[in-house]
Structures are given as C-alpha cells and as structure tokens.
Amino acid sequence: MEHCLTDSNENDAEVKKAVIAASHRKILAVDHSKFDIVSFVSIAGFDDIDLVVTDARPNDEWCKFFAESKIELIY
C-alpha cells in the first residue's frame, strides 16, 4: 500500500504510465498474488486508480484501504 503501483520492467512501466495518463477511467486488473509485491519502478499512486479487478478477495487490510480510498473493488 505504501509503495503504490510498481513494475519490474522499466520500459513496460513507462507504457503503463502513459496509458494511465491518457485514460478517463483507470482500472487495475491484478491477480491476488501481486498484492504486497513491490518492484523497483513506480507506475502510479492509488489516487490514480478508480477500480480494482482481481481474481480473489484481498485480505481485510486491502479491502479497508480500497474502501477508504474510494476505489471500487471487484473480485
């Protein structure tokens, strides 16, 4: 949560940053294994995300974080 969205590939991260900047609605599609994994290239903050779609319910801490951040969560 404190490191926001990260990627391990610098080139991919730059493309993702551009897509986020150009998007009207920002949807993060992520599988459950990626929560709490931090890579070295920052992509965006959670304040840039409108909706998170994932394959399994995140733990209570993440659910609370998304609710408090007004980020819609679908799993």
GUROBA-68873 format. One record per residue: residue number from 0; residue in one letter; x, z, y of N, C-alpha, C, O, CB in turn. Coordinates in steps of 0.05 Angstrom, whole numbers. Each point is the difference from the previous one (the first is absolute). Last residue first. Glycine has a CB too. Example, Ala and Ser with C-alpha at 12.3 -4.5 7.8 and 13.67 -1.06 7.14 Angstrom:
<pts>
{n 1	res s	nx 257	nz 142	ny -45	cax 16	caz 1	cay 24	cx -15	cz 14	cy 22	ox 10	oz 4	oy 22	cbx 14	cbz -47	cby -35};
{n 0	res a	nx -18	nz 42	ny -102	cax -18	caz 0	cay 24	cx 18	cz 0	cy 24	ox 21	oz 13	oy 0	cbx -59	cbz 12	cby -23};
</pts>
This chain:
<pts>
{n 74	res y	nx -282	nz -144	ny -173	cax 15	caz 1	cay -26	cx -19	cz -5	cy -23	ox 9	oz 0	oy -23	cbx 25	cbz 31	cby 43};
{n 73	res i	nx -22	nz -29	ny 98	cax -15	caz -11	cay -23	cx 17	cz 1	cy -25	ox 23	oz -9	oy 1	cbx -50	cbz -21	cby 29};
{n 72	res l	nx 21	nz 70	ny 80	cax 14	caz 0	cay -26	cx -19	cz -10	cy -22	ox -22	oz 10	oy -3	cbx 51	cbz 28	cby 18};
{n 71	res e	nx -12	nz -35	ny 102	cax -18	caz -3	cay -22	cx 16	cz -2	cy -26	ox 21	oz -13	oy -1	cbx -56	cbz -9	cby 31};
{n 70	res i	nx 64	nz 73	ny 60	cax 7	caz -24	cay -15	cx -18	cz 0	cy -24	ox -1	oz 18	oy -16	cbx 50	cbz -17	cby 30};
{n 69	res k	nx -37	nz 68	ny 58	cax -21	caz -20	cay 3	cx 7	cz -27	cy -13	ox -6	oz -21	oy 11	cbx -9	cbz 44	cby 31};
{n 68	res s	nx 64	nz 64	ny -41	cax 10	caz -23	cay 15	cx -20	cz -22	cy 5	ox 5	oz -20	oy 12	cbx 39	cbz 30	cby -32};
{n 67	res e	nx -64	nz 67	ny -33	cax 7	caz 10	cay 27	cx 10	cz -22	cy 18	ox -3	oz 1	oy 24	cbx 14	cbz 43	cby -45};
{n 66	res a	nx -30	nz -66	ny -70	cax -25	caz 8	cay 14	cx 6	cz 9	cy 29	ox -13	oz -8	oy 19	cbx -7	cbz 21	cby -63};
{n 65	res f	nx 93	nz -33	ny -12	cax -14	caz -24	cay 7	cx -26	cz 7	cy 15	ox -6	oz -13	oy 20	cbx 25	cbz -11	cby -60};
{n 64	res f	nx 31	nz 96	ny 6	cax 15	caz -14	cay 21	cx -15	cz -25	cy 10	ox -2	oz -4	oy 24	cbx 45	cbz 21	cby -44};
{n 63	res k	nx -77	nz 31	ny -54	cax -4	caz 14	cay 25	cx 14	cz -14	cy 23	ox -12	oz -2	oy 22	cbx 8	cbz 45	cby -48};
{n 62	res c	nx 19	nz -78	ny -59	cax -28	caz -4	cay 8	cx -7	cz 14	cy 26	ox -13	oz -11	oy 17	cbx 1	cbz 8	cby -65};
{n 61	res w	nx 98	nz 18	ny 10	cax -3	caz -27	cay 11	cx -29	cz -6	cy 9	ox -4	oz -11	oy 21	cbx 42	cbz -4	cby -51};
{n 60	res e	nx -22	nz 97	ny -13	cax 15	caz -1	cay 25	cx -2	cz -27	cy 14	ox -5	oz -2	oy 24	cbx 37	cbz 36	cby -43};
{n 59	res d	nx -69	nz -20	ny -69	cax -16	caz 11	cay 22	cx 14	cz -1	cy 27	ox -13	oz -4	oy 20	cbx -8	cbz 34	cby -54};
{n 58	res n	nx 50	nz -105	ny -37	cax -3	caz 29	cay -1	cx -15	cz 10	cy 24	ox -4	oz -14	oy 20	cbx 46	cbz 18	cby -47};
{n 57	res p	nx -65	nz -103	ny -2	cax 24	caz 15	cay 8	cx -4	cz 30	cy -2	ox -23	oz 9	oy -3	cbx 36	cbz -47	cby 34};
{n 56	res r	nx -64	nz -39	ny -90	cax -4	caz 19	cay 21	cx 27	cz 14	cy 7	ox 12	oz 11	oy -18	cbx -61	cbz -4	cby 4};
{n 55	res a	nx 51	nz -107	ny -25	cax -7	caz 27	cay -10	cx -3	cz 19	cy 24	ox 13	oz -4	oy 21	cbx 11	cbz -5	cby -65};
{n 54	res d	nx -3	nz -84	ny 56	cax -11	caz -2	cay -27	cx -8	cz 27	cy -11	ox -13	oz 1	oy -21	cbx 40	cbz -41	cby 14};
{n 53	res t	nx -27	nz 6	ny 115	cax 19	caz 7	cay -22	cx -15	cz 1	cy -26	ox -24	oz 1	oy -1	cbx 53	cbz 24	cby 34};
{n 52	res v	nx -33	nz -49	ny 81	cax -13	caz -7	cay -25	cx 21	cz 6	cy -22	ox 22	oz -10	oy 1	cbx -53	cbz -25	cby 20};
{n 51	res v	nx 12	nz 60	ny 90	cax 18	caz 1	cay -23	cx -16	cz -6	cy -25	ox -21	oz 13	oy -5	cbx 52	cbz 20	cby 28};
{n 50	res l	nx -42	nz -50	ny 92	cax -11	caz 4	cay -27	cx 22	cz 0	cy -20	ox 19	oz -16	oy 1	cbx -62	cbz -6	cby 13};
{n 49	res d	nx 62	nz 16	ny 80	cax -29	caz 5	cay 1	cx -11	cz 9	cy -27	ox -19	oz 16	oy -1	cbx 15	cbz -49	cby 39};
{n 48	res i	nx 107	nz 35	ny 16	cax -16	caz -7	cay -24	cx -29	cz 8	cy 3	ox -5	oz 23	oy 9	cbx 47	cbz -18	cby -37};
{n 47	res d	nx 34	nz 14	ny 89	cax -4	caz -29	cay 0	cx -19	cz -9	cy -22	ox -7	oz -23	oy -1	cbx 52	cbz 18	cby 20};
{n 46	res d	nx -14	nz 95	ny -7	cax -19	caz -6	cay 22	cx -5	cz -30	cy 2	ox -18	oz -8	oy 15	cbx 34	cbz 49	cby 9};
{n 45	res f	nx 48	nz -5	ny -84	cax -27	caz 1	cay -11	cx -21	cz -5	cy 22	ox -22	oz -7	oy -6	cbx 38	cbz 39	cby -29};
{n 44	res g	nx 81	nz -77	ny 45	cax -11	caz 27	cay -2	cx -28	cz 0	cy -11	ox -13	oz -22	oy 0	cbx 42	cbz 36	cby 39};
{n 43	res a	nx 51	nz -88	ny -62	cax -20	caz 7	cay 20	cx -7	cz 30	cy -4	ox 7	oz 13	oy -19	cbx -26	cbz -60	cby 19};
{n 42	res i	nx 98	nz 3	ny -41	cax -18	caz -22	cay 6	cx -20	cz 6	cy 22	ox -2	oz -14	oy 20	cbx 7	cbz -1	cby -68};
{n 41	res s	nx 101	nz 48	ny 11	cax -26	caz 8	cay 10	cx -17	cz -25	cy 7	ox 11	oz -20	oy 11	cbx 8	cbz 63	cby 7};
{n 40	res v	nx 64	nz -26	ny -91	cax -8	caz -16	cay 23	cx -29	cz 8	cy 8	ox -18	oz -2	oy -16	cbx 48	cbz -37	cby 1};
{n 39	res f	nx 18	nz 79	ny -61	cax 17	caz 3	cay 24	cx -9	cz -16	cy 24	ox 11	oz 5	oy 22	cbx 25	cbz 4	cby -53};
{n 38	res s	nx -99	nz 40	ny -48	cax 21	caz -20	cay 0	cx 14	cz 1	cy 28	ox -9	oz 15	oy 17	cbx -15	cbz -44	cby -52};
{n 37	res v	nx -43	nz 98	ny -28	cax 10	caz -8	cay 26	cx 23	cz -19	cy -5	ox 19	oz 5	oy -15	cbx -32	cbz 39	cby 36};
{n 36	res i	nx -80	nz 1	ny -73	cax 25	caz -14	cay -4	cx 10	cz -10	cy 28	ox -16	oz -12	oy 15	cbx 2	cbz -2	cby -63};
{n 35	res d	nx -71	nz 60	ny 32	cax 23	caz 18	cay 1	cx 26	cz -13	cy -7	ox 20	oz 14	oy -5	cbx -51	cbz 22	cby -6};
{n 34	res f	nx -50	nz -92	ny -20	cax -3	caz 23	cay 18	cx 24	cz 18	cy -3	ox 9	oz 5	oy -22	cbx -59	cbz -8	cby 19};
{n 33	res k	nx 36	nz -75	ny -52	cax 16	caz -3	cay 24	cx -3	cz 23	cy 20	ox 16	oz 2	oy 18	cbx -21	cbz -51	cby -24};
{n 32	res s	nx -43	nz 35	ny -80	cax 28	caz 8	cay -4	cx 17	cz -1	cy 25	ox 23	oz 10	oy 0	cbx -28	cbz -26	cby -47};
{n 31	res h	nx -89	nz -13	ny 40	cax 4	caz 29	cay 3	cx 29	cz 9	cy -4	ox 7	oz 21	oy 10	cbx -53	cbz -17	cby -27};
{n 30	res d	nx 24	nz -102	ny 57	cax -8	caz 14	cay -24	cx 9	cz 29	cy 2	ox 18	oz 7	oy 16	cbx -14	cbz -50	cby -43};
{n 29	res v	nx -36	nz -25	ny 109	cax 23	caz 14	cay -13	cx -9	cz 13	cy -26	ox -21	oz 13	oy -1	cbx 42	cbz -5	cby 47};
{n 28	res a	nx -51	nz -67	ny 50	cax -6	caz 0	cay -29	cx 25	cz 10	cy -14	ox 22	oz -12	oy 1	cbx -54	cbz -27	cby 3};
{n 27	res l	nx -9	nz 42	ny 101	cax 23	caz 6	cay -17	cx -10	cz 0	cy -29	ox -15	oz 18	oy -8	cbx 39	cbz 8	cby 44};
{n 26	res i	nx -61	nz -70	ny 61	cax -7	caz 11	cay -26	cx 25	cz 3	cy -17	ox 15	oz -19	oy -4	cbx -61	cbz -2	cby 6};
{n 25	res k	nx 9	nz 2	ny 106	cax 23	caz 4	cay -17	cx -8	cz 15	cy -25	ox -8	oz 23	oy 1	cbx 38	cbz -23	cby 39};
{n 24	res r	nx -75	nz -69	ny 40	cax -5	caz 24	cay -17	cx 23	cz 2	cy -20	ox 7	oz -19	oy -13	cbx -58	cbz 15	cby 18};
{n 23	res h	nx 64	nz -60	ny 59	cax -21	caz 14	cay 14	cx -6	cz 26	cy -15	ox -2	oz 22	oy 12	cbx -18	cbz -65	cby 5};
{n 22	res s	nx 117	nz -11	ny -16	cax -25	caz 5	cay -13	cx -19	cz 16	cy 17	ox 7	oz 17	oy 15	cbx 17	cbz -18	cby -58};
{n 21	res a	nx 71	nz -24	ny 60	cax -19	caz -22	cay 5	cx -28	cz 5	cy -11	ox -18	oz -16	oy 5	cbx 57	cbz -15	cby -6};
{n 20	res a	nx 34	nz 93	ny -12	cax -2	caz -5	cay 29	cx -21	cz -21	cy 7	ox -13	oz 2	oy 21	cbx 61	cbz 11	cby -16};
{n 19	res i	nx -25	nz 3	ny -96	cax -15	caz 23	cay 11	cx -5	cz -4	cy 30	ox -22	oz 5	oy 10	cbx 43	cbz 25	cby -44};
{n 18	res v	nx 33	nz -94	ny -9	cax -28	caz -2	cay -9	cx -17	cz 23	cy 12	ox -22	oz -5	oy 9	cbx 38	cbz -17	cby -52};
{n 17	res a	nx 77	nz 24	ny 58	cax -13	caz -22	cay 15	cx -29	cz -3	cy -7	ox -17	oz -4	oy 17	cbx 61	cbz -19	cby -15};
{n 16	res k	nx 8	nz 86	ny -50	cax -4	caz 8	cay 27	cx -14	cz -21	cy 17	ox -18	oz 7	oy 16	cbx 59	cbz 21	cby -20};
{n 15	res k	nx -16	nz -50	ny -84	cax -23	caz 18	cay 1	cx -5	cz 11	cy 28	ox -23	oz 3	oy 7	cbx 33	cbz 9	cby -55};
{n 14	res v	nx 66	nz -66	ny 35	cax -24	caz -16	cay -3	cx -25	cz 18	cy 1	ox -20	oz -7	oy 13	cbx 45	cbz -27	cby -42};
{n 13	res e	nx 58	nz 77	ny 29	cax -4	caz -15	cay 26	cx -25	cz -17	cy -2	ox -15	oz -2	oy 20	cbx 64	cbz 2	cby -12};
{n 12	res a	nx -22	nz 45	ny -86	cax -10	caz 19	cay 20	cx -6	cz -14	cy 27	ox -20	oz 6	oy 13	cbx 46	cbz 31	cby -36};
{n 11	res d	nx 16	nz -85	ny -48	cax -28	caz 4	cay -5	cx -13	cz 19	cy 21	ox -22	oz -5	oy 9	cbx 30	cbz -2	cby -58};
{n 10	res n	nx 85	nz -4	ny 53	cax -14	caz -26	cay 7	cx -30	cz 3	cy -4	ox -16	oz -9	oy 17	cbx 57	cbz -17	cby -30};
{n 9	res e	nx 14	nz 99	ny -13	cax -1	caz -3	cay 29	cx -14	cz -25	cy 8	ox -16	oz 0	oy 20	cbx 59	cbz 24	cby -16};
{n 8	res n	nx -58	nz 39	ny -91	cax 12	caz -26	cay 6	cx -4	cz -6	cy 30	ox -22	oz -1	oy 10	cbx 12	cbz -15	cby -57};
{n 7	res s	nx -24	nz 95	ny 4	cax 29	caz 0	cay -8	cx 13	cz -27	cy 7	ox 24	oz -2	oy -3	cbx -35	cbz 35	cby -33};
{n 6	res d	nx -73	nz 23	ny 87	cax 5	caz -20	cay -20	cx 30	cz 0	cy -6	ox 17	oz 8	oy 16	cbx -56	cbz -37	cby 0};
{n 5	res t	nx -48	nz 95	ny 34	cax 28	caz -10	cay -3	cx 2	cz -21	cy -22	ox -18	oz -3	oy -16	cbx 35	cbz 47	cby 32};
{n 4	res l	nx -88	nz 23	ny 51	cax 2	caz -23	cay -19	cx 28	cz -11	cy 0	ox 11	oz -6	oy 21	cbx -60	cbz -5	cby -13};
{n 3	res c	nx 36	nz 114	ny 19	cax -19	caz -23	cay 4	cx 4	cz -22	cy -20	ox 6	oz 6	oy -23	cbx -7	cbz 5	cby 72};
{n 2	res h	nx 42	nz 81	ny -37	cax 16	caz -24	cay 3	cx -16	cz -26	cy 3	ox 11	oz -21	oy 5	cbx 23	cbz 43	cby -32};
{n 1	res e	nx -72	nz 67	ny 12	cax 16	caz 1	cay 25	cx 17	cz -25	cy 4	ox 9	oz -5	oy 23	cbx -7	cbz 55	cby -29};
{n 0	res m	nx -58	nz -41	ny -71	cax -16	caz 0	cay 24	cx 17	cz 0	cy 25	ox -7	oz -13	oy 20	cbx -29	cbz 37	cby -45};
</pts>
